[in-house]
Amino acid sequence: MQNTDFLSALNANQRTAAEHRAGPLLVIAGAGTGKTKTLAARVAALIRAGAQPDRILLLTFTRRAASEMLRRAGQVVGEAVAAGVWGGTFHAVAQRLLRIYSQPLGLSKSFVIIDHGDAEDLMHLIRTDLELHKAAARFPKKGTLLAIYSRCVNAGEPLEQALAERFPWCQGHATDIKRVFNEYGQRKAQRSLLDYDDLLLYWDQALDTSGIGDALAGRFEHVLVDEYQDTNPVQAAILRKLWSRIKACRGGSSDKGAPGCSIMVVGDDAQAIYSFRGATVENIMRFPEEFAEATTVTLEQNYRSVTPILDASNAVMSFAKRRFTKNLWSDRASARKPALVTCADEIEQSNYVASRILEHREEGIPLTRQAVLFRAGHNSDALEVELSRRNIPFVKWGGLRFLEAAHIKDLLAFLRILENPRDDLSWMRVLQMLDGVGPGRARQAIEHLQQGSTGPQALSAWKAPQSARTQVEDLARLLHELTTPEPEVPLAAQIDRVRRFYAPIFEQRYEQPEMRLRDLDQLELLAQQAKSRASFLADLTLDPPTSTSDLAGPPMVDEEYVVLSTIHSAKGCEWDVVYVIHAADGVLPSDMSTSDAELEEERRLLYVAMTRARHRLYVAFPLRYYHRKHPLGDSHSFAQLSRFLPPEVHPMFETSGSSGCESDAFVQSGESVAVSETVQARLNRLWN
């Protein structure tokens, strides 16, 4: 994007979106059509036209996406100017607004945001306090409880509906689940804790309150939203209310010739695959109805994939029952069609994929530019064995996140206590690190702290077990040092001081502690860039690193590796060569998807997987699956090709089969019924 004439780098539809003057704008951006470039150009165009940067709100689903868009806009208008834009995730922006308006909203200025793991722990604590773990019938555990809770809040569903549709085995516990949720809300309020869902709920409620709502909306004239198909009902409600108040406050125009107020959402209904998080494709489908006089712009020119891949992807989506009509096209021609490969079984599928990976590597395509995608994490088990056997290194996306590591949670618990002494969850974690202090003793200590002040003096007065008295005195001294107002201790120095207290506990608590030290070093390094302890904790909770490698770069920069990933985790990425495995009914679509809406989302999942490929695409499925559940009979069952790849789309592929693929024609044709009847007749003749 050139600083002098950045709009000339856009195609006609991208430029139309970037130069939109006022009112609602819906941009349907197909996969690989340059939506990030378009959003960045929109920000730059608004500023160039006279809009104040701090009047622009850019909402994304990752901080990285917002940073990239503002970086590109900064190349046009200057980094310092672009930095004035309100850019970030829904939750991060909500947190920032709630800090500003905490007093009129009835929030403590020192409220602490708890992450997913902390919210689960609080659910577990309540579950135990109510003695529901002793219930005669199996009662849902903390992870399930939080999933139910978030589903109800984000999707706006009554508990009974959520249980019936998503968690049917929990329906008999509806009354007790309500007790848990009521207590969960009360304890958060008492301790000034907010979870992810609370951030959105408070923002939504603020917009319903006349004085605060007007003040909040009055900050903005232009709202831009990325990945709108992934928003949930609460997020969509926030945008509707925000836009309504912006129009009322601004009257649809700005001063000094700047463009009138606007809201622009960018998304692709064909990539709506996160309903399990509460997202709904209906938000983007209904945008033209809910935002009066909305303009719609469609981006169809794809800059990622070659034409045959796009033709196959379009063919898959052409059977969708409800969608915005678009057909991706590209200037990148190719004579190679995607491959549709039938394999005898999972072992042969793994052999096939491993062989193709090595062949492409020899052709000059590095392993890092190849990826294998699948529906669920366990789908790659057999392939992982084969890759290891052939000495092909791989990285599987997923696993333990940075903030889920126990030693990271330990260190952050100290900081959360310093920020919010009423944080019982953090007190429970810290106190149980001390010698001889278990859950019971920790609860006694917390009750003691609640009776008076929660400061260092109250901790010193607690009658700790003999084995922990020295540690308690040291902990009280540590808290006193770091809560003394003058002189204020820099955050990195606070962490260093906490680490000195934590070091002997850390070394005793974990095996091979030297391997975990690097994570603590990285945490301290991040703290050096933080403005305050509160902002550090909030930022880390709302947008945590996936792993230490996110902070320090690839662990082995001189070594190649293939990426193995679920399709959900691969969204937004691209590779030169993509292998989609297990494209069979029961896997893709999942056998858990039964409703029309769920099946349509599974179709979109296959579309997302296919459109990750730039040059080569392989879609494979095994004819037979091995099952341990058949100890007395045949341990294999036959599969059928995914219903999303019917015969009508086969001309878009090069179809091929392995040694066992000849039987595929019979499996698909229905002639097996006649064979079955013949066998039954032969058996009948034996007994008659």
N, C-alpha and C positions, 0 to 999 in steps of 0.2 A: 504494500500500500504506500504510495508516494505521498510525501508531505504536501507537495504543491497542488496536486490534483488527484486526491485519493478516490474520488467518485468515478473516475475514468477506469479504475481497476475492477469495477463492478459490472455484472451483466445487467440487462435492462430491468428485470424484476427485482434484483437486489437493490438497484439504484432507486427504484420506485419506493421500496420500503424505507430505505435510508433517508429519502427526502420527504417523506410523509409530513405534512404540516401540522394537522390537528385532528383530534378525535380518536376513536378506537381503531386499531389496526391488527388484523390477524394475519400472520405470516405462516403458511403451511410450508414447512421446509423439509423436503424429503431427505433421506440419508445421503450424506456427502455433498449437499448442495451449498455449503458455505454459510451456514447460519451464524457461526461465530464471527466471521468476517462481516456479515450484514449487521449484526448487533453492534459491533465495534464501530462500523461506519455510521450507524444511526446515532450513537453517542457523539461521535466527532461532528457529524452534520448539525446536530442540535446546538452544540457549543459554538460552532462556526456561525450559526444563524442568530446567535445572541442569547441563547438559554444559559442561565447560571449553572455551573457544574453542581453546586450543592442543592439545586432544585431538581436534579435528575436522580431517580431511584432505579437501580439495576439489580434485579433479583435473579439469582441462579440457584443451582442445586449443589454446587461445590464452590469453595473459595477459589480453587484453582481456575475454574471457568471464568469467574468474575475478574480475577487478576489478569488473565490472558486478554479478555476483551478490553479492559482499561489500559493494558500495556499497548495494544494495537491502536486504541484511540489516542493514547499519549504520543504516538509517533506522528500524529497529525496536528494535535492542538498543544502538545507539550505535556511532559509527564506530570509536572506540578499542577497544571490545570486539570488534567484527567483525574488526578488523585482526589480532587474535591467532590467527585461523584460518590453518591451513597451506593456502593456496590458490595454485594455479599449474598449469602444464602438467606432464605426466609427466616430461619431461626436466628442467625447472627444479626440481621437487621432488627428483628423483634427485640432481641436482647439489648441492642443499642438504644432503641426507642424507650424501652421499659426503664432503663437506667435514667434517662432524661426525665421521664414522667412518673417516676416511682412514687413520689409523695402523693400527687392527686389520685393515683391508682391504688393507693393503700398498701404499697409494697415497701418493705425495708430496703434502704439503699444498699445494704450488705447482702442482699439475697444471693444465694449460691445456686448454680445450675447443676443438677445431677445428671450424669450420663446414664446410658441404658443399663449398665451393670449395677450402678448405685440404686436405680429405681427398682430393679429386680430384688436387690438385697433388702430394700425397705418393704417390698411386698412379702418377702420371706419372713421378715421380722414380725410383721402384722399377722401373717398366717400362723406363726408359732404362738404369738401372744394370745390369739383367739382360740388356740388349741385345735385348729382345723387339721393339723397334721395327724391328729388322733382320730379323725373321722372314720366311721365304720367302712364307708365306701371311699374309693380312691379320690382324693381331692387334688385339683390342679396345682402344680408346683409354680414357683415364682415366675419362670419364663413364660408359661402359658397364661398366668394371670395378667402379666404386663401386656402380652400380645392381645388378650381380650380387651383390656382397658384401652389400649391405643386404637384398636379397631373401632370401638364405640365412639371415642372422642374424635378421631380423624375422619371417619366416614359418617358421623352423625347418626349412627344406628342405635336403637334401643338394645339393651343387653340381651333381651330374649331373642331378638332377631339375629344378633351376632352369634349367639350360642347355637341357634338352630341351623344357621347356614355355614358357620365356620368351625364351631367346636361342639358338635352334637353330643359328645360323650360327657360334656360338662353341664348339660341342661338341668340335671337333678340338683345341682349345687347353686342355682341362681340366687337364692336368698342369701346364702353365706358369701357368695362372691360380691354381692352388693355391700355386705357388711365390711368386707376387706377394702373395697373401693372407697367407701365413705370414710373409713379410718385412714386410708392412704391420703386422701385430700386434707383431712384435719391435721395429720402429722406434718405434712409438707407446709401447711399454713403456719403452724405453731413454730416451726424451725426455720422459716424463711427459705424454704427450698422450692425450686421450680424445676420441673422436668421439661423435656422437649415439647410435649403437648401443651403445657401451660404457657409457654412463650407465645404460641399462636393464639391460644384462647384469650390471653390478656390483650393482645394486639387487636383481635377481633372485637372484644368487649369495649376497648377504648374507643373504637370507631363508632360504636353505638351510643357513646356518651357525648352529648352535645359539645360541651366546652373543650374537653380533651380531644375529641374526634376532630373538631375544627382546627385546633392548634397543631395536631399531628399531621393532618392532611395538608395544612397550609404550608408545610415545609417543602412540598413537592409540586412540580408542574408536569413532569414527564415520568412515566413509569414504564419500564421495559422488563419483560419476563421471559426467561429462557426455559425450554423444556416444559411448556405449559401442559402438555399431555400427562405429565407426571405429578400435577398438583392434586391435592385432596380437597374435599368439600370446604374445609375450614379455610384453606389458602385461597380458594376461589371466592369465598365470601368476603375475605379481607380485601381482595382486589376490587370486587364490585362496590363495596362500601367506600374504599379509598377513592375510587374514580368518581363516585357520586359526590363526595365532599370536595374533591379537587375542582370539579366543574362548578359547584356552588360557590366555592371560595374565589375561583379565578374567573368565572364567567366565560370560560372557553377561550380566553386570549391572554397574551402577555404584553408587557410594555416594550418600548424601544424596537419595535419591529420583529421581536423574537417570535418564533412559532407558537401557536396556541397550545394549550395543554393537551396532552395526548397519553394514551396507553397503548402499548404495543406488546403483543404476546407472540412468541415464536414456538412452534412445536410441530410434531408429526403424529397424527392419530395412528399411523401404521407402526409407531414405535412405543405405544402405550403398553408397558409390560410390568407395571409395578402395582397392580391392584392389591397384592398381599400387604403392601404398606399403607393401604387406604387410598391410593391414587385412583382416579376415575377418568376414563376417556371421555366421559360425558362433558367435562369442563370445556374441553376444546371443541367438541361437537356442537355445544350450545352457545359458544361465544357470540356468533352472529345474532342470536336471538336475545341474549342477555345484555349485550352492549349495543344500544341503538345506533343505527347508521354506521355500523362497522364496515371498514374496507377490508377486503381479503386479497392477499397477494400470494401466489403459489410459486415456490422455487422448485424447478424440476431438473435443471441442468446439474448433473452429478459430476464432481471433479475427482472422485475416488476410484470408481470401478470401471472396468471395460464394458462395452456394450452387451456382450452375451450374458454377463452376470446380472446386469440390470434387467435384461429381457426375462430371464428366469425369475428374478425377484418380483417384477411386475406381474408375471403370470400367477405366482403364488398368491399375491394380494388381490388379484382380480376377482377371486371367489369370496372376498370378504362381504358380509351382508350389509354393512353400513360403514361408509368411509368418505373422506374427501377425495374426489377423483383426481388422480395425478399419475403420470407415467414418467418415471425417471429416464433420462437419456444422457448420452455422453458423446464427446468428440473422440473418445479413445476406442478405436476399433480393434477387434481381435478376431482371429479365425477359430479360436479355441472356445468351445462351449464349456460350461461347468460339467463336472462329471457326476453322474448318479450311479453309485457303485453298490451292487448287491454282494454280500459276503455270506459264506456258509454259516459262520458263527462269530462270537465275540473275539475269539483268538485270531481268526483270519482277518477280521476287521482291524485288529491291532497290528498284525503283520503288514497289512496293506498300507496303513497310515504311516507306520515307521519306515517302510521302504520308500514311500513317496517323499517323506521328509528328507531322507538321506539323498535321494536323487536330486531334489531341488537344491539341496546344499551344494552338491557337486556342480550344478548348473550356475552357481553363483548367488543363490538366494540364501542369506545367512539364516541360521536357526531363529534368531531374534525377530525375523520378519515373517515367521510362520507361527500359526496358532491352531490349536484344536479346541473346538467349542462343543459343549454338551448341555443337556437340560438340567442335570443334577450332579452334585459333586461326586457321587459314587459311580457315575457312568464312566469315569476314566480309570477305574481300578485296574482292569486288564491291560489297558494301554500303558499305564505307569510301569507295570512289570516288564512289558516288552521294551519300552524305551530304556529302562535300566539295564536290561540284558544286552542291548545293543550299544550301551555307553553313550546314549543321547541325553545330554543334560536337559532338565526341564524345570520350570517354575510353575507351581499351581497357585493361581490367584485365590485368595481367601485365607482362612486360618485365623490365628490369634492377632487381633488388632493391637496397636501400640498401647492404648490406654487400658486394654484388658489384661495386660501383663501384671501379675500380682505385685511385683516390686515397684512398678510405676504407680499403681493404685495406693500402695503404702505411702510413698513419698508425697503424693498429692493430698492424702488424708491429713497430713500435718498442716499443709498450706490452707486447706479448707477450714480447719479448726481456727487457725489464725484469722481467717477472713470472716468466719461465722461461728462463734463459740457455741451456738445452739445446734450445730450439725451433729445429731446423735449418731448417724451412720459413720461419720469419720471418727468420732470418739470411740465407737465400738471397735473399729479397725485398729486404731492406735493403741488402745488400752490392752487389747488381746495380744499385742506384740510383746508385752512385758512378761517377765518370768512369773509363772504361777497364776496368771490372770486368764480365766476362761470366760465364756459368755455370761455365766452367772455373776462373777465378780465384776465384770465390765458393766453389767446392768446396775449393780449396786453403786458403782462409782458414778454412773450417769445420773442416777436418782439423787445422789449426794450433791452433784453439781447443779442439778435443777432446783434444789431447795434453796440455794443461795445464788451467788454469782458463779459463772463458769470460768472465771479467771484463774490464774496460777495459784492464788492464795487458797481458793477453794480446793484445788487439786492437792495442794500440800497438806490440807487438813483431812483428806480422805485416809481412812485406816486401811492401807494397802497390806497385802500379805508380806511377811518378812522378806521373802525372796525378791520382792519387787520394790522395796522401799527406796533403795538407792536410785533405781531407775525413775521412780515417780518424782523424787526430788530433782533429779537432773532434767526431767521433762518439764516440771514446773518452772525451773530456772530458764530453760530454753524458751518457753512461751512468754515468760516475763521479759526476757531480752528482746524478743521480736515483736512484742506488742507495745513497748514503750514508745510514745510518740516522737520523742527527740533523743538523739538524732535518728531520722528515718533510715532504716537499713535497706539498701538496694535489694531487689528481689533475688538476683543471682547470689548475693551474699547470704540471704535468708536460706536459700536452698543448700548452700554450702554448709551453713551452721546446722541445719536439720540433718544433713548427710553425716556429719560427725557424730551426732547422737544415734543415728540409725545404723551406722556402719557395723557395730558388733552384732546387732540384731539381724541385719541383712546377711552377714556371713554365716550366722548360725541357722538362719531360717531357710536358706536355699542351697541346694546342691550346685556345685560349680559356679559360685557367685561371680567369679572373674568374667564369665561370659555375659553376665547381666550388667556389668558396670558401664558398658558402652551406652546402654539405654539411659542410665542416670546421667551420664556425661552429656548426652544429647538434650535431655530435659533441662539441664542447667544452661546449656548453650542457647536454647530457645528463650529462656528467661531473660537473657541479656538484652533481647530485642523488645521485651514487653514494657508497656507504659506503666502498668501497675499490677499488683497481685490479683485484683479482681478481674481485670481485663485478660490477664494471662490464663486464669482458670476458666473463664468464659470461652475464650478463643479455643483453648485446647479441648474443651468439652464439646463445643459446637462443630468444630472442624478438625478432628484429631488426625494425626498421621496414621496411615494404614499400618506401617511398621517402621522399624528403624531405618530400613533402606529408603523410605520416603524422605528421611531427613538427610541422609548421607550419600544418596546415589546408589547405583547398583552395587551389590556386595562384591562382585567379581567383574570389573569392567572389561577385562581382557578375555572373558570366556563367553561363548555363545550358549543360549538356552532357548528351548521351545516354550511357548506359553500354553499352558492348559488352563482353561477357564470355563466357568458356567456362562451361559449366554447373557444372563442378567449382569454379571460383572464385566462383560466385554462391551457393553453398550457405550458408545462414544469413542471406541478404539477402531483401529484399522491395521491390517497386515497384508503383505503381498500375497501370501497363500493362506487360505483358511480351510480347515477340514471340519465339517459338521458330522459328528458321529451319532449313532443310535437314532437315526431318523425313522423310527418305527412307532406305530400306534401303541399306546400304552406308555411310551417314553416321551414322544413329541407328536401328538399331545400327551400330556401326563394322564395316567389312568385315574387320577384324582379330579380331573377336570370333567365335569358332567353337564353343566349348564351351557346354554348357547353363548353367554358372555364369556365364560371361562374358556370355551373352545376357541372363540375368536381371539382371545388374548394369546392363546398358544400358537395360533396362526401367525400373529404379529411377532411372536418370539422367534419363529423360524425365519421370518423376513429380516429381523434384526441380525440374526446370525449370518445369513447369506450376504447382506450388504456390508459386512465388515471386510470383505475380500476386495483387493485391488486388482490382481492379475489372474489368479487361479482360485477356483472353488471346487471342493470335493464334498459331496453329500453321500454318506455311507450308512448302510443299515445291515445288521446281521439277520439271517433267516431264522437262526435258532438261538435261544437264550438258555443258559444253565440255571437251574433252581435247586437250592438245597432242600426245599420244602417237599420234595418227592422222594423220600428215602426208600420206598418200596417199589416204585415204578420208574419210568423213564424220567430222568432229571432234566430233560430239555423240553422246551415248548417252542412252537413255531410263531414267528412274528409276521406282521404284514407291514408293508411300506406305509409311511405316514399318509393319512387321508389328505394332508395338505399338498401332496404330490400326486394328484390323480393322473390318469393317462393323458389328459389334455395338455399337461405341462411337460410331458416327457420329450417332445420335440425340441424343447429349449435346452436339453441336456444331451451329453454323450453317455449313453447307458452302457454299462459293462457289468460283468459278473465274475465271480470267482469259480472255483471248482465245484461249488455246491449250488451255483445260481441257476442251473437248469431247472431245478425244482420250483423256482420262483413262479414260472408261468403256470404251473399247476396250482400252486397256493393261491395265486391271484384269480385264476379263471373259474374256480368253482367245480372243476372236474373231480376234485378230491371227494365230493359228495358221492359221485357215482362209484368211485373206488371203495368208499366206505360201505355203500350198500352191497357191493359185490362180496366184500369180506364178510359182512354180516350174514349174507345168504350162505356162504361156505360154512360158516360156523353153525348156522341153523341145520344144515345138512348133516353135520357131525352128530347132533343130538337127536335128530328125528330120522 
